[in-house]
Structure formats: C-alpha cells, structure tokens
Amino acid sequence: MAEANRRGFLQVTGAALAAGAWAAPATANAAEDGPIPIGFIGPGGMGMNHVRLLAQNKEVRIAWVCDVDANRLKAAADHVEQAAGTRPQTTGDLRRILDDRAVQAVWIATPDHWHAPATILACQAGKHVYVEKPCSHNLREGRLMIEAGKQHGRVIQVGTQSRSTEGIRKGIARLREGVIGEVLVAKAWNSQRRGTIGKQQPSSPPEFLDFDTWLGPAPAVPYRSNLLPGVWRWWHEFGAGDMGNDGVHDIDIARWGLGVEVHPTRIAAMGGKYVFDDDQQFPDTQTVLFEYQNLPGPHSRKQLIFEQRIWSPYVQEGFENGCAFYGTDGLMLLGKTGRYQIFGRRNKLIEEATWGGPDLAAHHRNFLGGIRTGEVQNADVSINHVSTALCHLGNIATRVGRALEFDPAKEMFVGDDEAGRMLKRTYREHWGAPRESV
Ligand SMILES: NC(=O)c1ccc[n+]([C@@H]2O[C@H](COP(=O)([O-])OP(=O)(O)OC[C@H]3O[C@@H](n4cnc5c(N)ncnc54)[C@H](O)[C@@H]3O)[C@@H](O)[C@H]2O)c1
C-alpha cells in the first residue's frame, strides 16, 4: 500500500472522531517494525487459547489484559509475564485500554452480548478489532459493527478461523472451480454431545467477579451459578445457542461453499428441547431451512440446511460438526477439523485432502497483516455478519414456530412484527450500550 494510503487507512479522520461517542484519541500510527501493542479483553476459555498464541508471537506485545473475573485476570497476566517476559497492565474496565493511545488493536473474547458494544467502543477509540464469533448477539448489532468499522476506518476480523485454514480454503476453491458442478444445496450440522446445565436459583455472585460489568448493557438478570463462565451461551440475553456457538463455524463454511453473499429470503425451522430438562433456553434439537431466491446466474434458487442434535453419541459423515455440498455433478463432504472428500457420479471418490485442523495462528496473521498493510480480512465483519445472521434468523424462526419471509436489503422480516422485534435488543442504561448511530 502506498505510504499516503497506508497512513489514511491507519488514522482516524477528524470527522470520524467528531462523530464518535467516545472521546479517546486515535491510535498512533502502526509501527512499521516492532511489535504491535494490543489489549486483550476477556481471557476466559477461548480467550486463553488466543493469549497463549499471542504471548509467543513476536509481531505483537500484549500491553493490557482485561477481565471482570479477578482470578482469570491474574492467570492471564501471569501467563503473559511468564511466556513473553513482561507483565501486561491489568484492568477490569475495558475503557482503560481504549484510553491508552499506544494500543493499536484489541482482541475481544468476551461472551457474545459484549461483542458489538466493545467492538463499537474500540472502533470509536481508534483501535482495530479481532472479535470472537458469532460477531453479534442479535442481527442489528452486526450492521452497527460494520458501520462502526467503516466510519472509523478500522479493521474488524471475526474469530471464524476456518476462513484462514489452508485445507478449507482449498476445498472451497475446488467448489468454485466447479469440481461438483453448480452447488445448489449446502448442509451444515452440529452433533456435538453436550451436557445438561441443570436448574439453579439466583444467588450472590462470587467476590472475584464484577457481575454488573459482566452484564454490561444487557438486561440485569440475577446471577446464577449456571450462567457463567461459558454457560451464558445457552441463555437468550447473552448467547445465540449452539447454532450461534459451534454451529456458526459450519454454517459460515456452508454459505461460503454455496457461494451466496446475501441473506436468505425465506426461513423455516422446527426444534426445541427434546432431551434436556434444565434451564437452557435454546433448542437441543433444531432443523432450519433457508432459501435464497433471485440469485444471479443459471440457478436463481439455492438452499442452506442446518441440523443440530447436541445429544447424539455418534457423528455424521465422520464429523461431529461438518458440511455437505450438493452439486449438479457431485458431492463434497467437509469436516473443518481436517478432511474433505469429493464424490462424483454414482458416489465415486474422486479427490480427498486432509489437514491438521483449524489454523488459529494463520487467522491472527491475516488480522495483523490487515493492520500493517491493509490486507483484506478473511473473516471481515461484513462477511461474518451474513453468516451470523443465519444463526439469528434460524433461532428466531425456531422460536416463533412458523416460516418467515425476509427482506435481505432492509434486514427486516416481511409482515411479522413479533419476529421483527427479535432482530434487535433493548439495552439497559449503561456506558457500553451502542447507539443507533455509531
Ligand atoms: N473461535 C472459536 O473456535 C471459539 C471457540 C470457543 C469460544 N469462542 C467464542 O469465544 C467467546 C468466549 O467464549 P468462552 O467459552 O471463552 O466464554 P467464557 O465465559 O469462558 O469467557 C469469557 C471471558 O470474558 C470475561 N468477560 C465478560 N465480560 C467482560 C468485560 N466486560 N470485560 C472483560 N472481560 C469480560 C469473562 O469473565 C470470561 O473470563 C465467545 O464469543 C465464544 O463464542 C470461539
């Protein structure tokens, strides 16, 4: 990238700053050489996978770690100090990281309900963002994130690392080359075996946890021991069920291979809690069918199917999570953890490839390349939003129990106010609450 463009790409414009709610100044120019100072927000289960990789990555320096759980905060800081040789600053308030002019990028691995609020604040403060999947808690937030990135000239990469995994990229490239003809239908499945979360009464949060900041702008529900850590994904106010949790990885690959860059026009779904008798609010059994209409090219209609049975003690086609692509000349089976197979007419195996699993380090490299040189993000928020939206749309259709018509351009249901209300959320009064204009 030319120097002038590079500068323009990396600096927040005066106009963008003036429009932002956040008063913090833009970051300094990204260093051409030397590690990029970053802040890490939410070093929990997945977060520590990132921290362990980043602490040994010479491209970055973890300047801050932030967690509302004091035990996790200390464990993350201890790890960085031990692995990288320098102890990062610590905080339970992510705004302190955003106030630090030296920090150029943040990683956000909080629960889903904080993804959009933290991303938007970070963009307003001039930071580039790597945020975990699903990009949003609800569909509207995804759109606000895209707008925030554009308005403030920031890179936003979403944590679907399959997008940077070479074996998967090769499989998708083979589909694009027409190895199975035109792909008209794709199926993604999630048949991981989950456990029950039980039933719990409200209780006092533990002393090491700032539960009010954990809730952030989400509605203030009482603390329960089966709400966190990790378990929040099964609660409506905080997660998107397993469709938005592990399902989103495979749904994203299915949509990628199907070759549709738009939202579907029709959604039909059935499901519910067929197995677990506990507090979780999302289906353990779910089948969702999306139809795309008016597509360019010889085949104007395509389908994407999602199946979820999170109680099955067996896998499908060799993978607990996977994708099948149905083409006019053949079939591809793809498991993101390491293999695709291509079958031609009469199920003749014609090609097979294996790899070592999703490549998180490659996804980090792609993000950092975006900061330094403007390299295109493999899982830019504008890409992930379209896949994450499928999870939100599928969950809404399952909840209302009827087929829904969707207007892709307006990102609204047609003639269904009850479903429409679930496309966004009401925030409580909180400094993290996103505004409609970002
Ligand atoms: N890419 C992947 O393969 C992958 C795998 C697992 C999880 N994830 C995603 O990672 C995210 C975290 O999932 P998890 O299972 O690690 O959850 P978790 O509950 O174990 O961890 C979340 C952490 O964020 C902290 N936190 C919450 N609010 C915060 C705030 N305002 N400021 C700072 N810290 C805050 C929590 O205390 C906790 O330590 C989710 O979005 C999940 O979907 C991605």
The ligand as a Gaussian input file, in Angstrom:
#p B3LYP/6-31G(d) Opt

LIG

0 1
 N      -13.270000     -19.359000      17.569000
 C      -13.545000     -20.437000      18.260000
 O      -13.283000     -21.562000      17.850000
 C      -14.202000     -20.296000      19.607000
 C      -14.230000     -21.370000      20.496000
 C      -14.836000     -21.179000      21.730000
 C      -15.425000     -19.964000      22.060000
 N      -15.397000     -18.941000      21.152000
 C      -16.013000     -17.650000      21.459000
 O      -15.214000     -17.005000      22.448000
 C      -16.037000     -16.194000      23.261000
 C      -15.807000     -16.551000      24.724000
 O      -16.261000     -17.862000      24.957000
 P      -15.735000     -18.669000      26.233000
 O      -16.273000     -20.036000      26.121000
 O      -14.283000     -18.480000      26.358000
 O      -16.508000     -17.896000      27.409000
 P      -16.006000     -17.660000      28.904000
 O      -17.211000     -17.300000      29.688000
 O      -15.183000     -18.825000      29.362000
 O      -15.001000     -16.438000      28.777000
 C      -15.398000     -15.102000      28.609000
 C      -14.480000     -14.223000      29.445000
 O      -14.849000     -12.867000      29.245000
 C      -14.848000     -12.211000      30.532000
 N      -15.688000     -11.015000      30.442000
 C      -17.036000     -10.903000      30.405000
 N      -17.408000      -9.620000      30.278000
 C      -16.260000      -8.893000      30.240000
 C      -15.985000      -7.497000      30.128000
 N      -16.963000      -6.579000      30.019000
 N      -14.693000      -7.103000      30.123000
 C      -13.695000      -8.009000      30.234000
 N      -13.894000      -9.339000      30.363000
 C      -15.163000      -9.769000      30.351000
 C      -15.360000     -13.283000      31.475000
 O      -15.095000     -13.004000      32.815000
 C      -14.621000     -14.504000      30.954000
 O      -13.340000     -14.654000      31.529000
 C      -17.467000     -16.428000      22.804000
 O      -17.889000     -15.407000      21.957000
 C      -17.391000     -17.731000      22.055000
 O      -18.376000     -17.860000      21.053000
 C      -14.781000     -19.079000      19.957000

